[in-house]
Amino acid sequence: MGLVFADITLSNPRLENLRPLEVRSLADSGSNFLCLPEEVANELRLELDSEKEITTADGKRQVCHYVGPVRVAFENRSCYVGAIVLGDQVLLGAIPLEDMELIISPSESRLVQNPRPLRA
């Protein structure tokens, strides 16, 4: 399966007058969090909540800012999450994917709505 990208909308629910951002994100179920480049976090004026020590895909450990809240929207689904400030592209991890009941379709190479509802 190749890389799967999706167009999502990010906004800061604490600042309703701030324009939402339409961004291209990499969908990665191997990552837990929503990851945002520093420029995106700054543009959304997200507040620093804490710092988290994370392990990246290459095995490196580092401390990153954890910011939020962020409203993430894809098609007719949305959720509210915190985000790790890391990297140079938006990465949509397992927590927001599951919260919006989205799955990565390998046969279509895109995000799709889960046809089976999740259980609480």
C-alpha positions in Angstrom: 0.0 0.0 0.0 1.3 3.4 -0.9 1.0 6.6 1.0 -2.6 7.9 1.5 -3.3 11.6 1.6 -6.5 13.4 2.5 -7.8 17.0 2.4 -8.9 18.0 5.9 -10.0 21.2 7.6 -8.3 22.3 10.8 -9.7 25.0 13.1 -9.3 26.4 16.6 -12.6 26.0 18.4 -11.6 28.6 21.0 -11.2 31.2 18.2 -14.4 31.0 16.1 -13.5 34.2 14.2 -10.2 32.6 13.0 -10.5 31.2 9.5 -10.2 27.4 9.3 -7.3 25.9 7.3 -7.7 23.5 4.4 -4.6 21.2 4.4 -3.4 18.1 2.7 -2.6 15.5 5.3 -0.8 12.1 5.3 -3.1 9.4 6.9 -1.0 7.2 9.1 -2.6 4.6 11.3 0.9 3.7 12.6 1.0 7.1 14.4 -1.2 7.9 17.4 -1.6 11.7 17.2 -2.4 14.5 14.9 1.0 16.0 14.1 1.2 19.6 12.9 4.1 21.6 11.5 5.0 24.6 13.7 3.7 27.0 11.1 0.2 25.4 11.1 0.1 25.4 14.9 1.0 29.1 14.9 -1.4 30.0 12.2 -4.2 28.3 14.2 -3.0 30.1 17.4 -3.1 26.8 19.3 -2.3 27.0 23.0 0.6 25.0 24.5 -0.9 22.3 26.8 2.2 20.4 27.8 5.2 18.6 26.4 5.2 14.9 25.4 8.1 12.6 24.8 7.5 10.7 21.6 9.2 8.0 19.5 9.3 8.7 15.8 9.1 6.0 13.1 12.9 5.9 12.9 13.2 5.1 16.6 14.4 8.5 17.8 12.9 9.9 21.0 12.3 13.6 21.4 10.2 16.0 23.4 7.6 17.9 21.5 5.0 20.5 22.3 1.4 19.3 22.7 -1.1 21.9 21.7 -4.8 22.3 21.2 -7.6 21.9 21.0 -7.9 21.4 17.3 -11.1 20.6 15.4 -10.4 18.2 12.5 -13.0 17.8 9.8 -13.1 15.3 6.9 -16.1 15.2 4.6 -19.1 15.0 7.0 -17.0 13.8 10.0 -15.2 15.8 12.7 -13.5 15.5 16.0 -11.6 17.5 18.6 -8.1 16.5 19.5 -4.7 17.7 20.8 -1.8 17.8 18.4 1.9 17.1 18.5 4.0 19.9 16.9 6.4 18.0 14.7 7.6 17.7 11.2 6.9 19.6 8.0 3.6 18.1 7.0 0.2 17.4 8.6 -0.1 13.8 9.8 -3.4 12.3 10.7 -2.8 9.6 13.2 -4.9 6.8 14.7 -6.7 8.8 17.4 -8.4 11.3 15.1 -9.0 8.5 12.5 -10.8 6.4 15.0 -12.7 9.3 16.5 -14.1 10.2 13.1 -14.6 6.5 12.3 -12.4 6.6 9.2 -10.3 3.8 7.8 -7.5 3.7 5.2 -8.7 1.8 2.2 -5.6 0.0 0.7 -7.5 -0.9 -2.5 -8.6 2.6 -3.1 -5.5 4.4 -1.6 -7.8 6.9 0.2 -9.6 7.5 3.5 -13.2 6.2 3.7 -15.9 6.1 6.3 -15.9 2.9 8.3 -18.9 0.9 7.1 -19.3 -0.8 10.5 -20.0 1.6 13.4 -17.5 1.4 16.3 -18.6 0.4 19.7 -18.3 2.8 22.7 
